[in-house]
Amino acid sequence: MEGVNNQPRKLVGSVYVLWSADANRNKNTKYNGISNDKQDILDAIGSAYANNILYPVYRPEDLNMDARVKYNNTNNDRNEIVLTVGTATLNNIIYQHLPN
C-alpha cells in the first residue's frame, strides 16, 4: 500500500490538530481509489453537475467548514483532501485515530 500515515495528529505551526477531510466518515482520508473522499463531495452536489454548490449547509462533505459544499473552483472542499494527503502524494491514505 502506497503512502500510509498513521500519525495520530499533525503539527500546524506550533499547534497539534486532528487530521481533516474524512468526508465519507470511514476513519481515513483518501483522494484516489476505492472509497475516496472526493466522491462523496461529488455525490452530495450531484455527480452530473460538478459546478453545483450546496449553500448554506453544514454537512460532512463541507470539509473547509464555510457552509458550502463545492467540488470545483476556488475554495472547493476537494482541496482539503489534497492538503491532508499531500499534493505530491495523492495516493497517500491518512488513517484517523478516533474511537469507534
Biopython code that builds the backbone (N, CA, C, O; Angstrom):
import numpy as np
from Bio.PDB.StructureBuilder import StructureBuilder

atoms = [
    (1, "MET", "N", (0.858, -1.175, 0.000)),
    (1, "MET", "CA", (0.000, 0.000, 0.000)),
    (1, "MET", "C", (0.899, 1.231, 0.000)),
    (1, "MET", "O", (1.820, 1.349, 0.808)),
    (2, "GLU", "N", (0.615, 2.132, -0.912)),
    (2, "GLU", "CA", (1.441, 3.329, -1.046)),
    (2, "GLU", "C", (1.046, 4.382, -0.028)),
    (2, "GLU", "O", (-0.140, 4.638, 0.180)),
    (3, "GLY", "N", (2.034, 4.989, 0.604)),
    (3, "GLY", "CA", (1.851, 6.169, 1.430)),
    (3, "GLY", "C", (0.812, 6.089, 2.520)),
    (3, "GLY", "O", (-0.211, 6.768, 2.435)),
    (4, "VAL", "N", (1.032, 5.297, 3.527)),
    (4, "VAL", "CA", (0.109, 5.225, 4.655)),
    (4, "VAL", "C", (0.673, 6.070, 5.786)),
    (4, "VAL", "O", (1.860, 5.978, 6.099)),
    (5, "ASN", "N", (-0.164, 6.886, 6.396)),
    (5, "ASN", "CA", (0.251, 7.721, 7.506)),
    (5, "ASN", "C", (-0.614, 7.390, 8.707)),
    (5, "ASN", "O", (-1.834, 7.550, 8.667)),
    (6, "ASN", "N", (0.016, 6.930, 9.770)),
    (6, "ASN", "CA", (-0.727, 6.585, 10.969)),
    (6, "ASN", "C", (-0.440, 7.512, 12.133)),
    (6, "ASN", "O", (-0.698, 7.152, 13.282)),
    (7, "GLN", "N", (0.085, 8.690, 11.866)),
    (7, "GLN", "CA", (0.311, 9.648, 12.936)),
    (7, "GLN", "C", (-1.042, 10.087, 13.515)),
    (7, "GLN", "O", (-1.964, 10.365, 12.748)),
    (8, "PRO", "N", (-1.184, 10.155, 14.832)),
    (8, "PRO", "CA", (-2.481, 10.496, 15.422)),
    (8, "PRO", "C", (-2.887, 11.953, 15.227)),
    (8, "PRO", "O", (-4.052, 12.301, 15.421)),
    (9, "ARG", "N", (-1.947, 12.801, 14.849)),
    (9, "ARG", "CA", (-2.248, 14.227, 14.687)),
    (9, "ARG", "C", (-1.186, 14.843, 13.790)),
    (9, "ARG", "O", (-0.157, 14.228, 13.511)),
    (10, "LYS", "N", (-1.450, 16.076, 13.339)),
    (10, "LYS", "CA", (-0.440, 16.774, 12.552)),
    (10, "LYS", "C", (-0.131, 18.108, 13.206)),
    (10, "LYS", "O", (-0.945, 18.667, 13.940)),
    (11, "LEU", "N", (1.052, 18.598, 12.924)),
    (11, "LEU", "CA", (1.510, 19.852, 13.502)),
    (11, "LEU", "C", (1.254, 20.985, 12.521)),
    (11, "LEU", "O", (1.721, 20.946, 11.383)),
    (12, "VAL", "N", (0.513, 21.992, 12.963)),
    (12, "VAL", "CA", (0.275, 23.196, 12.163)),
    (12, "VAL", "C", (0.845, 24.350, 12.965)),
    (12, "VAL", "O", (0.285, 24.752, 13.985)),
    (13, "GLY", "N", (1.969, 24.879, 12.492)),
    (13, "GLY", "CA", (2.677, 25.893, 13.269)),
    (13, "GLY", "C", (3.204, 25.254, 14.537)),
    (13, "GLY", "O", (4.020, 24.334, 14.479)),
    (14, "SER", "N", (2.748, 25.731, 15.677)),
    (14, "SER", "CA", (3.164, 25.155, 16.956)),
    (14, "SER", "C", (2.024, 24.417, 17.654)),
    (14, "SER", "O", (2.115, 24.107, 18.842)),
    (15, "VAL", "N", (0.950, 24.135, 16.910)),
    (15, "VAL", "CA", (-0.234, 23.509, 17.485)),
    (15, "VAL", "C", (-0.499, 22.167, 16.802)),
    (15, "VAL", "O", (-0.443, 22.065, 15.577)),
    (16, "TYR", "N", (-0.785, 21.150, 17.594)),
    (16, "TYR", "CA", (-1.195, 19.866, 17.034)),
    (16, "TYR", "C", (-2.696, 19.872, 16.796)),
    (16, "TYR", "O", (-3.466, 20.311, 17.650)),
    (17, "VAL", "N", (-3.109, 19.384, 15.635)),
    (17, "VAL", "CA", (-4.529, 19.337, 15.266)),
    (17, "VAL", "C", (-4.872, 17.943, 14.757)),
    (17, "VAL", "O", (-3.985, 17.155, 14.428)),
    (18, "LEU", "N", (-6.164, 17.646, 14.695)),
    (18, "LEU", "CA", (-6.620, 16.380, 14.137)),
    (18, "LEU", "C", (-6.557, 16.438, 12.621)),
    (18, "LEU", "O", (-6.618, 17.521, 12.039)),
    (19, "TRP", "N", (-6.438, 15.302, 11.985)),
    (19, "TRP", "CA", (-6.479, 15.225, 10.526)),
    (19, "TRP", "C", (-7.868, 15.608, 10.046)),
    (19, "TRP", "O", (-8.862, 15.320, 10.713)),
    (20, "SER", "N", (-7.938, 16.244, 8.912)),
    (20, "SER", "CA", (-9.229, 16.646, 8.359)),
    (20, "SER", "C", (-9.520, 15.892, 7.076)),
    (20, "SER", "O", (-8.685, 15.129, 6.590)),
    (21, "ALA", "N", (-10.705, 16.109, 6.531)),
    (21, "ALA", "CA", (-11.092, 15.692, 5.181)),
    (21, "ALA", "C", (-11.636, 14.274, 5.068)),
    (21, "ALA", "O", (-11.545, 13.675, 3.997)),
    (22, "ASP", "N", (-12.194, 13.723, 6.129)),
    (22, "ASP", "CA", (-12.831, 12.410, 6.056)),
    (22, "ASP", "C", (-14.309, 12.604, 5.701)),
    (22, "ASP", "O", (-15.181, 12.458, 6.557)),
    (23, "ALA", "N", (-14.581, 12.930, 4.448)),
    (23, "ALA", "CA", (-15.938, 13.264, 4.008)),
    (23, "ALA", "C", (-16.905, 12.089, 4.106)),
    (23, "ALA", "O", (-18.095, 12.289, 4.346)),
    (24, "ASN", "N", (-16.409, 10.866, 3.922)),
    (24, "ASN", "CA", (-17.311, 9.714, 3.956)),
    (24, "ASN", "C", (-17.328, 9.015, 5.316)),
    (24, "ASN", "O", (-17.944, 7.961, 5.468)),
    (25, "ARG", "N", (-16.655, 9.600, 6.296)),
    (25, "ARG", "CA", (-16.684, 9.152, 7.683)),
    (25, "ARG", "C", (-16.280, 7.687, 7.858)),
    (25, "ARG", "O", (-16.878, 6.970, 8.661)),
    (26, "ASN", "N", (-15.262, 7.240, 7.105)),
    (26, "ASN", "CA", (-14.796, 5.851, 7.232)),
    (26, "ASN", "C", (-13.459, 5.754, 7.958)),
    (26, "ASN", "O", (-12.768, 4.740, 7.853)),
    (27, "LYS", "N", (-13.095, 6.794, 8.688)),
    (27, "LYS", "CA", (-11.905, 6.859, 9.530)),
    (27, "LYS", "C", (-10.596, 6.879, 8.760)),
    (27, "LYS", "O", (-9.553, 6.499, 9.293)),
    (28, "ASN", "N", (-10.645, 7.325, 7.493)),
    (28, "ASN", "CA", (-9.411, 7.593, 6.765)),
    (28, "ASN", "C", (-9.680, 8.675, 5.736)),
    (28, "ASN", "O", (-10.830, 8.955, 5.395)),
    (29, "THR", "N", (-8.617, 9.273, 5.250)),
    (29, "THR", "CA", (-8.719, 10.304, 4.220)),
    (29, "THR", "C", (-7.971, 9.826, 2.992)),
    (29, "THR", "O", (-6.772, 9.554, 3.049)),
    (30, "LYS", "N", (-8.694, 9.725, 1.870)),
    (30, "LYS", "CA", (-8.133, 9.266, 0.607)),
    (30, "LYS", "C", (-8.583, 10.188, -0.509)),
    (30, "LYS", "O", (-9.745, 10.591, -0.561)),
    (31, "TYR", "N", (-7.656, 10.523, -1.405)),
    (31, "TYR", "CA", (-8.024, 11.313, -2.575)),
    (31, "TYR", "C", (-8.338, 10.410, -3.756)),
    (31, "TYR", "O", (-9.249, 10.705, -4.530)),
    (32, "ASN", "N", (-7.606, 9.323, -3.909)),
    (32, "ASN", "CA", (-7.784, 8.394, -5.033)),
    (32, "ASN", "C", (-8.195, 7.014, -4.549)),
    (32, "ASN", "O", (-8.033, 6.684, -3.374)),
    (33, "GLY", "N", (-8.725, 6.216, -5.457)),
    (33, "GLY", "CA", (-9.024, 4.823, -5.154)),
    (33, "GLY", "C", (-10.427, 4.593, -4.638)),
    (33, "GLY", "O", (-11.253, 5.504, -4.576)),
    (34, "ILE", "N", (-10.670, 3.351, -4.272)),
    (34, "ILE", "CA", (-11.973, 2.922, -3.765)),
    (34, "ILE", "C", (-12.250, 3.619, -2.436)),
    (34, "ILE", "O", (-11.352, 3.764, -1.606)),
    (35, "SER", "N", (-13.478, 4.042, -2.240)),
    (35, "SER", "CA", (-13.922, 4.733, -1.017)),
    (35, "SER", "C", (-13.145, 6.020, -0.762)),
    (35, "SER", "O", (-12.817, 6.337, 0.381)),
    (36, "ASN", "N", (-12.849, 6.766, -1.840)),
    (36, "ASN", "CA", (-12.155, 8.048, -1.654)),
    (36, "ASN", "C", (-13.145, 9.109, -1.193)),
    (36, "ASN", "O", (-14.354, 8.976, -1.388)),
    (37, "ASP", "N", (-12.628, 10.143, -0.590)),
    (37, "ASP", "CA", (-13.479, 11.190, -0.002)),
    (37, "ASP", "C", (-13.994, 12.201, -1.006)),
    (37, "ASP", "O", (-15.040, 12.809, -0.777)),
    (38, "LYS", "N", (-13.290, 12.400, -2.114)),
    (38, "LYS", "CA", (-13.766, 13.386, -3.098)),
    (38, "LYS", "C", (-15.061, 12.919, -3.765)),
    (38, "LYS", "O", (-15.863, 13.748, -4.194)),
    (39, "GLN", "N", (-15.276, 11.603, -3.858)),
    (39, "GLN", "CA", (-16.506, 11.093, -4.472)),
    (39, "GLN", "C", (-17.737, 11.482, -3.656)),
    (39, "GLN", "O", (-18.793, 11.756, -4.226)),
    (40, "ASP", "N", (-17.613, 11.509, -2.340)),
    (40, "ASP", "CA", (-18.749, 11.902, -1.506)),
    (40, "ASP", "C", (-19.126, 13.370, -1.703)),
    (40, "ASP", "O", (-20.301, 13.728, -1.625)),
    (41, "ILE", "N", (-18.140, 14.210, -1.957)),
    (41, "ILE", "CA", (-18.427, 15.617, -2.262)),
    (41, "ILE", "C", (-19.210, 15.699, -3.567)),
    (41, "ILE", "O", (-20.222, 16.395, -3.658)),
    (42, "LEU", "N", (-18.731, 14.987, -4.563)),
    (42, "LEU", "CA", (-19.399, 14.990, -5.867)),
    (42, "LEU", "C", (-20.809, 14.412, -5.767)),
    (42, "LEU", "O", (-21.734, 14.941, -6.382)),
    (43, "ASP", "N", (-20.984, 13.346, -5.009)),
    (43, "ASP", "CA", (-22.311, 12.753, -4.824)),
    (43, "ASP", "C", (-23.262, 13.727, -4.121)),
    (43, "ASP", "O", (-24.445, 13.791, -4.455)),
    (44, "ALA", "N", (-22.749, 14.479, -3.154)),
    (44, "ALA", "CA", (-23.592, 15.414, -2.402)),
    (44, "ALA", "C", (-24.150, 16.523, -3.286)),
    (44, "ALA", "O", (-25.298, 16.932, -3.115)),
    (45, "ILE", "N", (-23.351, 17.011, -4.227)),
    (45, "ILE", "CA", (-23.817, 18.116, -5.074)),
    (45, "ILE", "C", (-24.527, 17.637, -6.327)),
    (45, "ILE", "O", (-25.192, 18.420, -7.004)),
    (46, "GLY", "N", (-24.390, 16.353, -6.640)),
    (46, "GLY", "CA", (-24.992, 15.795, -7.845)),
    (46, "GLY", "C", (-23.907, 15.547, -8.877)),
    (46, "GLY", "O", (-23.405, 16.495, -9.481)),
    (47, "SER", "N", (-23.545, 14.320, -9.088)),
    (47, "SER", "CA", (-22.370, 13.993, -9.902)),
    (47, "SER", "C", (-22.456, 14.500, -11.338)),
    (47, "SER", "O", (-21.424, 14.670, -11.987)),
    (48, "ALA", "N", (-23.649, 14.743, -11.842)),
    (48, "ALA", "CA", (-23.787, 15.258, -13.203)),
    (48, "ALA", "C", (-23.556, 16.771, -13.262)),
    (48, "ALA", "O", (-23.454, 17.346, -14.346)),
    (49, "TYR", "N", (-23.475, 17.410, -12.096)),
    (49, "TYR", "CA", (-23.355, 18.865, -12.031)),
    (49, "TYR", "C", (-22.197, 19.263, -11.113)),
    (49, "TYR", "O", (-22.414, 19.790, -10.022)),
    (50, "ALA", "N", (-20.965, 19.006, -11.567)),
    (50, "ALA", "CA", (-19.785, 19.206, -10.726)),
    (50, "ALA", "C", (-19.570, 20.654, -10.302)),
    (50, "ALA", "O", (-18.791, 20.905, -9.383)),
    (51, "ASN", "N", (-20.226, 21.605, -10.936)),
    (51, "ASN", "CA", (-20.080, 23.010, -10.540)),
    (51, "ASN", "C", (-21.176, 23.477, -9.594)),
    (51, "ASN", "O", (-21.200, 24.646, -9.209)),
    (52, "ASN", "N", (-22.082, 22.585, -9.214)),
    (52, "ASN", "CA", (-23.113, 22.937, -8.234)),
    (52, "ASN", "C", (-22.475, 23.323, -6.908)),
    (52, "ASN", "O", (-21.352, 22.918, -6.611)),
    (53, "ILE", "N", (-23.187, 24.098, -6.121)),
    (53, "ILE", "CA", (-22.774, 24.457, -4.773)),
    (53, "ILE", "C", (-23.978, 24.272, -3.860)),
    (53, "ILE", "O", (-25.056, 24.801, -4.132)),
    (54, "LEU", "N", (-23.796, 23.530, -2.791)),
    (54, "LEU", "CA", (-24.836, 23.447, -1.769)),
    (54, "LEU", "C", (-24.557, 24.546, -0.755)),
    (54, "LEU", "O", (-23.459, 24.613, -0.201)),
    (55, "TYR", "N", (-25.546, 25.414, -0.502)),
    (55, "TYR", "CA", (-25.353, 26.550, 0.386)),
    (55, "TYR", "C", (-26.688, 27.000, 0.938)),
    (55, "TYR", "O", (-27.658, 26.939, 0.183)),
    (56, "PRO", "N", (-26.836, 27.428, 2.122)),
    (56, "PRO", "CA", (-25.948, 27.299, 3.267)),
    (56, "PRO", "C", (-26.188, 25.965, 3.971)),
    (56, "PRO", "O", (-27.311, 25.676, 4.383)),
    (57, "VAL", "N", (-25.180, 25.180, 4.106)),
    (57, "VAL", "CA", (-25.294, 23.860, 4.748)),
    (57, "VAL", "C", (-24.047, 23.574, 5.574)),
    (57, "VAL", "O", (-22.962, 24.079, 5.285)),
    (58, "TYR", "N", (-24.221, 22.771, 6.586)),
    (58, "TYR", "CA", (-23.095, 22.141, 7.272)),
    (58, "TYR", "C", (-23.321, 20.656, 7.163)),
    (58, "TYR", "O", (-24.218, 20.090, 7.787)),
    (59, "ARG", "N", (-22.496, 20.046, 6.363)),
    (59, "ARG", "CA", (-22.584, 18.615, 6.086)),
    (59, "ARG", "C", (-21.191, 18.012, 6.227)),
    (59, "ARG", "O", (-20.201, 18.744, 6.213)),
    (60, "PRO", "N", (-21.099, 16.698, 6.362)),
    (60, "PRO", "CA", (-19.774, 16.066, 6.438)),
    (60, "PRO", "C", (-18.895, 16.360, 5.223)),
    (60, "PRO", "O", (-17.669, 16.328, 5.324)),
    (61, "GLU", "N", (-19.510, 16.645, 4.085)),
    (61, "GLU", "CA", (-18.757, 16.937, 2.865)),
    (61, "GLU", "C", (-18.223, 18.377, 2.831)),
    (61, "GLU", "O", (-17.414, 18.711, 1.966)),
    (62, "ASP", "N", (-18.663, 19.220, 3.751)),
    (62, "ASP", "CA", (-18.168, 20.600, 3.840)),
    (62, "ASP", "C", (-16.854, 20.584, 4.621)),
    (62, "ASP", "O", (-16.823, 20.909, 5.808)),
    (63, "LEU", "N", (-15.796, 20.211, 3.957)),
    (63, "LEU", "CA", (-14.526, 19.960, 4.624)),
    (63, "LEU", "C", (-13.803, 21.218, 5.081)),
    (63, "LEU", "O", (-13.002, 21.151, 6.014)),
    (64, "ASN", "N", (-14.057, 22.359, 4.456)),
    (64, "ASN", "CA", (-13.408, 23.594, 4.907)),
    (64, "ASN", "C", (-14.330, 24.432, 5.801)),
    (64, "ASN", "O", (-13.971, 25.537, 6.207)),
    (65, "MET", "N", (-15.496, 23.909, 6.098)),
    (65, "MET", "CA", (-16.451, 24.497, 7.048)),
    (65, "MET", "C", (-16.833, 25.935, 6.725)),
    (65, "MET", "O", (-16.864, 26.799, 7.601)),
    (66, "ASP", "N", (-17.125, 26.173, 5.441)),
    (66, "ASP", "CA", (-17.555, 27.507, 5.023)),
    (66, "ASP", "C", (-19.048, 27.559, 4.705)),
    (66, "ASP", "O", (-19.516, 28.513, 4.082)),
    (67, "ALA", "N", (-19.799, 26.538, 5.129)),
    (67, "ALA", "CA", (-21.245, 26.416, 4.898)),
    (67, "ALA", "C", (-21.580, 26.159, 3.436)),
    (67, "ALA", "O", (-22.713, 26.381, 3.010)),
    (68, "ARG", "N", (-20.595, 25.689, 2.659)),
    (68, "ARG", "CA", (-20.796, 25.357, 1.244)),
    (68, "ARG", "C", (-20.184, 23.997, 0.964)),
    (68, "ARG", "O", (-19.143, 23.651, 1.522)),
    (69, "VAL", "N", (-20.821, 23.235, 0.109)),
    (69, "VAL", "CA", (-20.205, 22.017, -0.413)),
    (69, "VAL", "C", (-19.918, 22.283, -1.876)),
    (69, "VAL", "O", (-20.833, 22.434, -2.686)),
    (70, "LYS", "N", (-18.621, 22.340, -2.211)),
    (70, "LYS", "CA", (-18.175, 22.658, -3.572)),
    (70, "LYS", "C", (-17.157, 21.616, -4.024)),
    (70, "LYS", "O", (-16.282, 21.212, -3.257)),
    (71, "TYR", "N", (-17.282, 21.185, -5.283)),
    (71, "TYR", "CA", (-16.333, 20.243, -5.863)),
    (71, "TYR", "C", (-15.298, 20.954, -6.722)),
    (71, "TYR", "O", (-14.140, 20.539, -6.757)),
    (72, "ASN", "N", (-15.691, 22.010, -7.411)),
    (72, "ASN", "CA", (-14.814, 22.739, -8.336)),
    (72, "ASN", "C", (-14.646, 24.196, -7.928)),
    (72, "ASN", "O", (-15.336, 24.701, -7.042)),
    (73, "ASN", "N", (-13.707, 24.855, -8.603)),
    (73, "ASN", "CA", (-13.460, 26.288, -8.478)),
    (73, "ASN", "C", (-12.791, 26.652, -7.151)),
    (73, "ASN", "O", (-12.368, 25.770, -6.404)),
    (74, "THR", "N", (-12.697, 27.933, -6.865)),
    (74, "THR", "CA", (-11.978, 28.383, -5.676)),
    (74, "THR", "C", (-12.689, 27.962, -4.400)),
    (74, "THR", "O", (-13.911, 27.821, -4.368)),
    (75, "ASN", "N", (-11.907, 27.766, -3.357)),
    (75, "ASN", "CA", (-12.417, 27.373, -2.036)),
    (75, "ASN", "C", (-13.259, 26.101, -2.080)),
    (75, "ASN", "O", (-14.237, 25.973, -1.343)),
    (76, "ASN", "N", (-12.879, 25.160, -2.947)),
    (76, "ASN", "CA", (-13.642, 23.914, -3.005)),
    (76, "ASN", "C", (-13.195, 22.968, -1.896)),
    (76, "ASN", "O", (-12.087, 23.078, -1.371)),
    (77, "ASP", "N", (-14.071, 22.047, -1.555)),
    (77, "ASP", "CA", (-13.804, 21.116, -0.460)),
    (77, "ASP", "C", (-12.827, 20.014, -0.855)),
    (77, "ASP", "O", (-12.194, 19.412, 0.013)),
    (78, "ARG", "N", (-12.699, 19.748, -2.122)),
    (78, "ARG", "CA", (-11.755, 18.740, -2.607)),
    (78, "ARG", "C", (-10.320, 19.119, -2.258)),
    (78, "ARG", "O", (-9.493, 18.244, -2.001)),
    (79, "ASN", "N", (-10.021, 20.414, -2.248)),
    (79, "ASN", "CA", (-8.666, 20.873, -1.894)),
    (79, "ASN", "C", (-8.263, 20.485, -0.480)),
    (79, "ASN", "O", (-7.080, 20.272, -0.215)),
    (80, "GLU", "N", (-9.219, 20.390, 0.429)),
    (80, "GLU", "CA", (-8.902, 19.990, 1.801)),
    (80, "GLU", "C", (-8.353, 18.563, 1.836)),
    (80, "GLU", "O", (-7.481, 18.249, 2.646)),
    (81, "ILE", "N", (-8.861, 17.711, 0.963)),
    (81, "ILE", "CA", (-8.343, 16.347, 0.883)),
    (81, "ILE", "C", (-6.905, 16.374, 0.380)),
    (81, "ILE", "O", (-6.036, 15.694, 0.926)),
    (82, "VAL", "N", (-6.659, 17.164, -0.665)),
    (82, "VAL", "CA", (-5.303, 17.288, -1.225)),
    (82, "VAL", "C", (-4.335, 17.804, -0.163)),
    (82, "VAL", "O", (-3.226, 17.285, -0.038)),
    (83, "LEU", "N", (-4.735, 18.808, 0.596)),
    (83, "LEU", "CA", (-3.865, 19.357, 1.636)),
    (83, "LEU", "C", (-3.578, 18.336, 2.732)),
    (83, "LEU", "O", (-2.500, 18.352, 3.326)),
    (84, "THR", "N", (-4.518, 17.461, 2.999)),
    (84, "THR", "CA", (-4.333, 16.457, 4.045)),
    (84, "THR", "C", (-3.413, 15.332, 3.592)),
    (84, "THR", "O", (-2.498, 14.955, 4.324)),
    (85, "VAL", "N", (-3.639, 14.790, 2.399)),
    (85, "VAL", "CA", (-2.808, 13.657, 1.947)),
    (85, "VAL", "C", (-1.480, 14.117, 1.358)),
    (85, "VAL", "O", (-0.523, 13.344, 1.333)),
    (86, "GLY", "N", (-1.402, 15.352, 0.886)),
    (86, "GLY", "CA", (-0.176, 15.897, 0.308)),
    (86, "GLY", "C", (-0.291, 16.038, -1.197)),
    (86, "GLY", "O", (-0.708, 15.104, -1.882)),
    (87, "THR", "N", (0.073, 17.189, -1.708)),
    (87, "THR", "CA", (-0.080, 17.454, -3.138)),
    (87, "THR", "C", (0.786, 16.554, -4.004)),
    (87, "THR", "O", (0.412, 16.242, -5.134)),
    (88, "ALA", "N", (1.915, 16.138, -3.502)),
    (88, "ALA", "CA", (2.811, 15.267, -4.282)),
    (88, "ALA", "C", (2.541, 13.791, -4.028)),
    (88, "ALA", "O", (3.149, 12.928, -4.661)),
    (89, "THR", "N", (1.632, 13.501, -3.106)),
    (89, "THR", "CA", (1.375, 12.112, -2.709)),
    (89, "THR", "C", (-0.128, 11.834, -2.676)),
    (89, "THR", "O", (-0.662, 11.442, -1.638)),
    (90, "LEU", "N", (-0.803, 12.032, -3.785)),
    (90, "LEU", "CA", (-2.259, 11.908, -3.816)),
    (90, "LEU", "C", (-2.758, 10.490, -3.550)),
    (90, "LEU", "O", (-3.953, 10.295, -3.331)),
    (91, "ASN", "N", (-1.876, 9.505, -3.566)),
    (91, "ASN", "CA", (-2.296, 8.135, -3.247)),
    (91, "ASN", "C", (-2.095, 7.795, -1.777)),
    (91, "ASN", "O", (-2.364, 6.667, -1.364)),
    (92, "ASN", "N", (-1.624, 8.757, -0.976)),
    (92, "ASN", "CA", (-1.495, 8.526, 0.469)),
    (92, "ASN", "C", (-2.858, 8.262, 1.087)),
    (92, "ASN", "O", (-3.888, 8.708, 0.581)),
    (93, "ILE", "N", (-2.841, 7.537, 2.174)),
    (93, "ILE", "CA", (-4.040, 7.326, 2.987)),
    (93, "ILE", "C", (-3.700, 7.772, 4.395)),
    (93, "ILE", "O", (-2.720, 7.309, 4.977)),
    (94, "ILE", "N", (-4.497, 8.658, 4.939)),
    (94, "ILE", "CA", (-4.313, 9.127, 6.308)),
    (94, "ILE", "C", (-5.368, 8.432, 7.149)),
    (94, "ILE", "O", (-6.565, 8.630, 6.943)),
    (95, "TYR", "N", (-4.921, 7.613, 8.102)),
    (95, "TYR", "CA", (-5.849, 6.911, 8.984)),
    (95, "TYR", "C", (-6.141, 7.746, 10.220)),
    (95, "TYR", "O", (-5.233, 8.291, 10.847)),
    (96, "GLN", "N", (-7.420, 7.838, 10.561)),
    (96, "GLN", "CA", (-7.854, 8.619, 11.711)),
    (96, "GLN", "C", (-7.639, 7.828, 12.999)),
    (96, "GLN", "O", (-7.682, 6.598, 12.991)),
    (97, "HIS", "N", (-7.413, 8.519, 14.075)),
    (97, "HIS", "CA", (-7.324, 7.919, 15.400)),
    (97, "HIS", "C", (-8.523, 8.390, 16.200)),
    (97, "HIS", "O", (-8.428, 9.321, 17.000)),
    (98, "LEU", "N", (-9.628, 7.749, 15.980)),
    (98, "LEU", "CA", (-10.878, 8.128, 16.629)),
    (98, "LEU", "C", (-11.480, 6.919, 17.323)),
    (98, "LEU", "O", (-11.242, 5.787, 16.903)),
    (99, "PRO", "N", (-12.245, 7.136, 18.364)),
    (99, "PRO", "CA", (-12.938, 5.998, 18.985)),
    (99, "PRO", "C", (-13.990, 5.445, 18.035)),
    (99, "PRO", "O", (-14.472, 6.150, 17.149)),
    (100, "ASN", "N", (-14.338, 4.191, 18.225)),
    (100, "ASN", "CA", (-15.358, 3.553, 17.375)),
    (100, "ASN", "C", (-16.716, 4.122, 17.586)),
    (100, "ASN", "O", (-17.674, 3.689, 16.945)),
]
sb = StructureBuilder()
sb.init_structure("model")
sb.init_model(0)
sb.init_chain("A")
sb.init_seg("    ")
for serial, (resi, resn, name, xyz) in enumerate(atoms, 1):
    if name == "N":
        sb.init_residue(resn, " ", resi, " ")
    sb.init_atom(name, np.array(xyz, "f"), 0.0, 1.0, " ", f" {name:<3s}", serial, name[0])
structure = sb.get_structure()
